[in-house]
Amino acid sequence: MSALDQERLKEKLEECRTEHRDLDEAILRLTSAAVHDMLSLQRMKKRKLVLKDIIIKIESMLIDDITA
């Protein structure tokens, strides 16, 4: 993997981590509200799980390239 590819993966990884944190905060705010939208909550949680999978995949790709 080229240095440029690694840099792009690192940028994508940081974007995903940021979005994951933001969703964490949004979910917390939504669940603490007196009335909350269950559909929105489910969508946020699903997106958060997708992001977690993407983060793990990118981290694995970066680690595999370092050890190769």
Secondary structure as the mmCIF struct_conf table of DSSP 4:
data_model
#
loop_
_struct_conf.conf_type_id
_struct_conf.id
_struct_conf.beg_label_comp_id
_struct_conf.beg_label_asym_id
_struct_conf.beg_label_seq_id
_struct_conf.end_label_comp_id
_struct_conf.end_label_asym_id
_struct_conf.end_label_seq_id
HELX_RH_AL_P HELX_RH_AL_P1 ALA A 3 SER A 32
BEND BEND1 ALA A 33 VAL A 35
HELX_RH_AL_P HELX_RH_AL_P2 MET A 38 THR A 67
#
